[in-house]
Amino acid sequence: MKVLANDGISQSGIKALENGGFEVITTKVAQEQVENYINKNNISVLLVRSATKVRKDIIDNCPGLKIIGRGGVGMDNIDVEYAREKGIHVINTPASSSDSVAELVFAHLFTGARFLHDANRNMPLEGDSKFDSLKKAYANGIELRGKTIGIIGFGKIGKSVARIALGLGMRVIASDKFVGNAEIRVDFYNDQFINVEIQTEPIEDIFKHADFITLHVPAQDGYVIGREELQAMKDGVGIVNAARGGIIDEVALIEALDSGKVAFAGLDVFEEEPKPAIQVLMHPKISLTPHIGAATLEAQDRIGTELAEQIISILKTENA
């Protein structure tokens, strides 16, 4: 059987699939050519990340397709329910990239709290001529320890964020429509650990009490954070979005940053991705990354091997 990994796959994933008897194709096929390529090359398994869209046209017109796999958590680029109705297995890897995304969240939090994003822009330009004034400008940073982090969406990634926050000595509050409470295990280097029980709260309480807010929810029909929600937050809050573009009203966010209501923002995803608004890209209070939350070597290895294990298991069961 042939597997098309159209958005790439790790070498460990390729090796696991090849050991399972699959031929793995990593040729990057343009979106408009995916349907034709699948049919022409008798592809049974299509693996994607976020770039390739798998909509009804591909599902309807590729009768040989048995499995659609998404390397990562969210599957909003796949018509999941429609594919399953057609008898196609749809799989993803919700646990593989959780720690990678969580660590990026804290990269943005540390960056915003200590003005690293702005300092790294200005030091190469003015570090030799205005060192003292830059030192003064960036001298009012804050510590994360002892502060309250509000996590909106308390699934696997949200829990990984909580783990790191607890290890830093932060107070953790969380909100989730489907999770009432969770026990967070915080592991230490010498095999010691502690368990911390966290009861989720209404989202309004997050806005009211959190010093920092991070979002970990799937794509939504509307904004999770708009003007009204921003106004309900504490003055000087920091906000990070490493989940999905379009869940924060970026126009309202810019206004809140300009007014000082929001101290800083960290964005890994954008409303107008892959062409973020220039006002967002140029804003001095926004730390920016190009949708790289799950893009660590370790996560890519885990994603590849987890996809391979699921594919082999599904087809072994079907052929039993």
C-alpha positions as CSV (number, residue, x, y, z in Angstrom):
1,M,0.0,0.0,0.0
2,K,1.1,3.6,-0.7
3,V,1.2,6.5,1.7
4,L,1.3,10.1,0.5
5,A,2.8,12.3,3.3
6,N,2.0,15.5,1.5
7,D,3.1,17.9,4.2
8,G,6.1,15.8,5.2
9,I,6.8,13.2,7.8
10,S,9.8,12.4,10.1
11,Q,12.4,9.8,9.1
12,S,11.3,7.7,12.1
13,G,7.7,7.7,10.8
14,I,8.9,6.8,7.3
15,K,11.0,3.9,8.7
16,A,8.1,2.6,10.8
17,L,5.7,2.7,7.8
18,E,8.3,1.0,5.6
19,N,8.9,-1.7,8.2
20,G,5.1,-2.2,8.2
21,G,5.2,-2.9,4.4
22,F,4.1,0.6,3.1
23,E,5.6,2.6,0.4
24,V,6.0,6.2,1.6
25,I,5.8,9.1,-0.9
26,T,6.9,12.5,0.4
27,T,6.5,14.4,-2.9
28,K,4.8,17.7,-2.2
29,V,1.7,17.8,-4.4
30,A,0.0,21.1,-5.1
31,Q,-3.5,21.4,-3.5
32,E,-5.2,21.4,-6.9
33,Q,-3.4,18.3,-8.0
34,V,-3.9,16.1,-4.9
35,E,-7.0,14.4,-6.1
36,N,-5.5,13.4,-9.4
37,Y,-2.2,12.3,-7.8
38,I,-4.0,10.1,-5.3
39,N,-6.0,8.3,-8.1
40,K,-3.1,8.1,-10.5
41,N,-0.7,6.5,-8.0
42,N,-3.2,4.3,-6.1
43,I,-2.7,6.1,-2.8
44,S,-4.4,4.4,0.2
45,V,-3.3,6.7,3.0
46,L,-3.1,10.5,2.9
47,L,-1.1,12.2,5.6
48,V,-1.3,16.0,6.0
49,R,-0.3,18.7,8.5
50,S,-2.0,22.1,8.2
51,A,-1.1,23.1,4.7
52,T,-3.1,20.5,2.6
53,K,-6.9,20.7,2.8
54,V,-8.9,17.5,2.5
55,R,-12.5,18.5,1.6
56,K,-15.5,16.8,0.2
57,D,-14.2,16.9,-3.4
58,I,-11.1,14.8,-2.6
59,I,-13.1,12.5,-0.3
60,D,-15.8,11.9,-3.0
61,N,-13.4,11.5,-5.9
62,C,-10.7,9.3,-4.4
63,P,-12.5,5.9,-3.8
64,G,-9.2,4.1,-3.0
65,L,-8.5,6.3,0.0
66,K,-8.7,4.4,3.2
67,I,-7.1,6.6,5.8
68,I,-6.6,10.4,6.2
69,G,-4.1,11.3,8.9
70,R,-3.4,14.7,10.4
71,G,0.0,15.1,12.1
72,G,-1.0,17.3,15.0
73,V,-4.1,18.1,17.0
74,G,-6.7,20.3,15.2
75,M,-8.4,18.8,12.1
76,D,-10.2,21.9,10.8
77,N,-8.5,21.4,7.4
78,I,-10.2,18.0,7.0
79,D,-14.0,17.4,6.5
80,V,-13.8,14.8,9.3
81,E,-17.4,13.7,9.7
82,Y,-18.0,13.5,6.0
83,A,-15.0,11.3,5.5
84,R,-16.1,9.0,8.3
85,E,-19.5,8.8,6.8
86,K,-17.9,7.6,3.6
87,G,-16.1,4.8,5.5
88,I,-12.6,6.5,5.6
89,H,-10.7,6.4,8.8
90,V,-9.6,9.8,10.1
91,I,-6.8,9.9,12.6
92,N,-4.6,12.5,14.3
93,T,-1.9,12.8,17.0
94,P,-3.3,14.8,19.9
95,A,-0.6,13.9,22.4
96,S,2.6,14.1,20.3
97,S,3.0,17.9,20.1
98,S,1.5,19.0,23.4
99,D,4.8,19.7,25.1
100,S,6.2,21.4,22.1
101,V,3.3,23.8,21.9
102,A,3.3,24.4,25.6
103,E,7.0,25.3,25.6
104,L,6.4,27.8,22.8
105,V,3.7,29.4,24.9
106,F,6.3,30.0,27.6
107,A,8.8,31.2,25.1
108,H,6.3,33.9,24.2
109,L,5.4,34.6,27.8
110,F,9.1,35.1,28.8
111,T,9.7,37.2,25.7
112,G,6.8,39.5,26.4
113,A,7.5,39.8,30.1
114,R,11.1,40.9,29.4
115,F,10.6,42.8,26.1
116,L,12.9,40.3,24.3
117,H,10.9,40.6,21.0
118,D,11.4,44.4,20.9
119,A,14.9,44.4,22.2
120,N,15.9,41.9,19.5
121,R,14.6,44.3,16.9
122,N,16.2,47.4,18.3
123,M,19.5,46.2,19.7
124,P,21.0,45.5,16.2
125,L,19.9,49.0,15.0
126,E,20.6,51.1,18.1
127,G,22.5,49.0,20.6
128,D,25.8,50.8,19.9
129,S,24.4,54.3,19.9
130,K,21.5,54.2,22.4
131,F,22.5,51.5,24.8
132,D,21.6,53.4,27.9
133,S,18.2,54.5,26.6
134,L,17.3,51.0,25.5
135,K,18.5,49.7,28.9
136,K,16.0,52.1,30.6
137,A,13.2,51.2,28.1
138,Y,13.4,47.5,28.9
139,A,14.1,47.8,32.7
140,N,10.5,47.3,33.8
141,G,10.1,43.6,33.1
142,I,8.1,41.3,35.3
143,E,8.5,37.8,36.6
144,L,6.2,34.9,35.9
145,R,6.7,33.2,39.3
146,G,3.8,34.0,41.6
147,K,1.6,35.3,38.8
148,T,-1.8,33.7,37.7
149,I,-2.0,32.1,34.3
150,G,-5.4,31.5,32.8
151,I,-5.7,28.6,30.4
152,I,-8.7,28.6,28.0
153,G,-9.1,25.1,26.7
154,F,-7.9,22.4,29.1
155,G,-7.2,19.5,26.8
156,K,-3.8,17.8,26.3
157,I,-2.0,21.1,25.4
158,G,-3.6,23.1,28.1
159,K,-2.6,20.5,30.7
160,S,1.0,20.6,29.4
161,V,0.9,24.4,29.8
162,A,-0.3,23.9,33.4
163,R,2.5,21.5,34.1
164,I,5.2,24.0,33.2
165,A,3.4,26.8,35.0
166,L,3.2,24.9,38.2
167,G,6.8,24.0,37.9
168,L,7.6,27.8,37.6
169,G,5.6,28.5,40.8
170,M,2.6,30.1,39.0
171,R,-1.0,29.9,40.1
172,V,-3.0,28.0,37.4
173,I,-6.7,28.6,36.6
174,A,-8.4,27.0,33.7
175,S,-11.7,27.1,31.7
176,D,-13.1,24.3,29.5
177,K,-16.6,23.5,28.3
178,F,-16.0,19.8,28.5
179,V,-13.5,19.3,31.3
180,G,-14.6,19.8,34.9
181,N,-11.4,19.0,36.7
182,A,-8.0,17.5,36.1
183,E,-5.1,16.1,38.0
184,I,-1.9,17.5,36.7
185,R,1.3,15.5,37.4
186,V,4.4,17.6,37.6
187,D,7.5,15.5,37.1
188,F,11.0,16.4,38.3
189,Y,14.4,15.3,37.0
190,N,15.0,12.8,39.9
191,D,11.8,10.8,39.4
192,Q,10.0,12.7,42.0
193,F,6.6,14.2,41.2
194,I,3.6,16.0,42.6
195,N,-0.1,15.8,41.6
196,V,-2.1,19.0,41.6
197,E,-5.9,19.0,41.3
198,I,-7.3,21.9,39.2
199,Q,-11.0,22.6,39.0
200,T,-12.1,24.5,35.9
201,E,-13.9,27.8,36.2
202,P,-16.2,29.9,34.0
203,I,-14.3,31.8,31.3
204,E,-15.4,35.1,32.9
205,D,-13.3,34.2,36.0
206,I,-10.3,33.7,33.8
207,F,-10.7,37.2,32.3
208,K,-11.1,38.7,35.8
209,H,-8.2,37.1,37.6
210,A,-5.5,36.0,35.2
211,D,-2.3,38.0,34.7
212,F,-1.6,36.0,31.6
213,I,-4.0,34.2,29.3
214,T,-3.2,31.4,26.8
215,L,-5.7,29.8,24.4
216,H,-5.9,26.2,23.5
217,V,-9.2,25.7,21.7
218,P,-10.1,24.4,18.2
219,A,-11.2,26.7,15.4
220,Q,-14.4,28.5,16.3
221,D,-17.3,30.2,14.4
222,G,-16.7,33.4,16.2
223,Y,-14.1,35.1,18.4
224,V,-13.2,33.7,21.8
225,I,-11.6,37.0,22.7
226,G,-13.1,40.2,21.2
227,R,-13.5,43.8,22.5
228,E,-15.9,42.9,25.3
229,E,-13.7,40.1,26.6
230,L,-10.6,42.3,26.4
231,Q,-12.3,44.9,28.5
232,A,-13.2,42.4,31.1
233,M,-9.5,41.4,31.6
234,K,-7.1,42.8,34.2
235,D,-5.1,45.9,33.1
236,G,-1.7,44.9,31.8
237,V,-2.6,41.3,30.9
238,G,-0.4,39.3,28.6
239,I,-2.1,37.1,26.0
240,V,-0.7,34.2,23.9
241,N,-2.4,32.4,21.1
242,A,-0.7,29.2,19.8
243,A,-4.0,27.5,19.0
244,R,-5.8,28.7,15.9
245,G,-6.0,31.9,14.0
246,G,-9.4,33.7,14.1
247,I,-10.2,33.0,17.8
248,I,-8.8,36.5,18.8
249,D,-10.2,39.7,17.2
250,E,-6.8,41.1,16.0
251,V,-8.2,44.6,15.4
252,A,-9.5,44.7,19.0
253,L,-6.2,43.3,20.2
254,I,-4.2,46.0,18.5
255,E,-6.5,48.6,20.1
256,A,-6.0,47.1,23.5
257,L,-2.2,46.9,23.1
258,D,-2.1,50.6,22.0
259,S,-4.2,51.7,25.0
260,G,-2.1,49.7,27.5
261,K,-5.0,47.4,28.5
262,V,-3.0,44.5,27.2
263,A,0.7,44.7,28.0
264,F,1.9,42.3,25.3
265,A,0.7,39.5,23.0
266,G,2.4,36.4,21.6
267,L,1.0,35.1,18.4
268,D,1.9,31.8,16.6
269,V,-1.3,31.8,14.5
270,F,-3.1,34.6,12.7
271,E,-6.5,35.6,11.3
272,E,-5.2,36.1,7.8
273,E,-2.7,33.2,7.7
274,P,-0.5,32.8,5.7
275,K,-0.5,36.5,5.1
276,P,-0.9,38.1,8.6
277,A,-2.0,41.7,8.8
278,I,0.9,44.2,8.6
279,Q,-0.4,46.0,11.7
280,V,0.1,42.8,13.6
281,L,3.5,42.0,12.1
282,M,4.9,45.5,12.9
283,H,3.5,46.0,16.3
284,P,6.2,46.5,19.0
285,K,4.2,44.8,21.7
286,I,3.6,41.5,19.8
287,S,6.0,38.5,19.9
288,L,5.7,36.6,16.6
289,T,6.3,33.1,15.3
290,P,5.1,31.6,12.0
291,H,2.8,28.7,13.2
292,I,5.6,26.6,14.6
293,G,4.0,25.4,17.8
294,A,4.5,21.7,17.0
295,A,7.6,22.1,15.0
296,T,10.3,20.6,17.2
297,L,12.4,17.6,16.2
298,E,11.1,15.6,19.1
299,A,7.5,16.3,18.3
300,Q,8.0,15.5,14.6
301,D,9.5,12.1,15.6
302,R,6.6,11.4,17.9
303,I,4.0,12.5,15.3
304,G,5.5,10.3,12.6
305,T,5.8,7.2,14.7
306,E,2.3,7.6,16.2
307,L,0.7,8.0,12.8
308,A,2.6,4.9,11.6
309,E,1.4,2.9,14.6
310,Q,-2.2,3.9,14.1
311,I,-2.2,3.2,10.3
312,I,-0.6,-0.2,10.8
313,S,-3.1,-1.1,13.5
314,I,-6.1,0.0,11.5
315,L,-5.2,-1.9,8.4
316,K,-4.0,-5.0,10.3
317,T,-7.4,-5.1,12.0
318,E,-9.3,-4.7,8.7
319,N,-7.3,-7.4,7.0
320,A,-7.5,-9.8,9.9
